[in-house]
Amino acid sequence: MSSKPKPRILLMHPILDPGPAILAEAAEVVEYSLDLPLDEAYIRQAAEGCVGIVSQLMDPIRDGVLSTPGLKIVSNVAVGFDNIDLPAATAHKVMVTNTPGVLDDATSDFAFTLLMATARRVVEADYFARSGKFKGWAIDMMLGADVFNATLGIVGIGRIGRGMAHRAKGFNMRVLYYDPQGLPPDAEQQLGATRVELPRLLAESDFVSVHVPLTPETQHLLSTPQFGQMKKTAILINTSRGPVIDEAALVEALTSKKIAGAGLDVYEREPAIHPGLIPLPNVVLAPHIASATVRTRSEMSAMAARNMATAVRGGRPPNLLNPEVKK
Ligand code: DGY
C-alpha cells in the first residue's frame, strides 16, 4: 500500500539543527534556489504547489506570494515579521507565525554589548592597538563615556527592552522608558524603570536604546527633531529594525556632533549601510547579529520548524500571529 505523499513546503534559506529534521518529518522540503533573487515574483514561482513557506526577515512575503493557491502557512524564523504583510495573509487565510521569547536574552545582551563598545570605544581602540599606533600609556588616550551610574532611556519596553533594563540594574543606571503601553506599577518597581514621554527620555538619557517593532507608527520615530532633543554626549543604540531611525538624519546628527555616537545592528536599507556611517569612528556597526548565539539561532530554527510542522499536520501552531485564520 503506497503511503500518502507528504505536503510540500518551501524553505527559503537553510536553518539550524534540529529544524531541518523537524521539517523533514512533517513535509517534503523544497529549498529555494540560492541563485534566485529574493523577489516576490520568484518566491511566488518557487512556492507553487507548497502549503507552507519557512521565511526569514529578508524575504518579502506580500500579497503576490500570499495569494499562491493552497498556501496555508508562512513560518518566519524571526520575532520581527515586518517582512510579511499580515493583513494580506489574513485576507488570504494564510497563517503567519514567528519565534518570540527565545531570542530575548541574546538580543538584550548584544544591545548592552553595543552600548559598552560604543561608550568605551572598543572597536576604535582595537584598530588603534593592531595598527601599531600604541606607543605607550597616555592620560588623554581614547577617553570614553561612563556607563556605571549613567541614565539609560529605553524606547519600547517589550521583552527585549525589559531585558535591557534588567542588565542596566547591574550598572546602577537610572532607567527611563517610553512606551505607549506602559508597564504595571509592580513591574516598573521591579525593573527600577520610570515611564516618561519620548522628549523627556531623549533630553535626559546618556544612552538611548531602541526596542520597538517596525510598524507605520514607529517608522522614523527618531529623526532630526528627536536627535536635536538629545544630549550632545548621548549615544544611540539600535538592535530593533533599521527604518525606526532616519539613517540620513542620524548621519547628519553624528557628523554635526548633535549626538556623540551610535551602536547599530540594523539598517534602514539592509544589507546596505548608509555610506555616511562607514568613516565615522564614533559608530560601532554590526551586521544584524544581535540574536546570533549558537543556542538562540538553533532554538529559533526549532521553533519555526515546529510552527510549520504543527500547521502542516492540520493543527494550530503555537506562535500564531493571526489567530482569526485558524479558529
Ligand atoms: C528577529 O528575530 O526579528 C531578529 O531581528 C533576528 O533575530
Residues whose N, C-alpha, C, O or C-beta is under 5 A from the ligand:
A	BS01	DGY	V77 A78 V79 G80 S240 S291
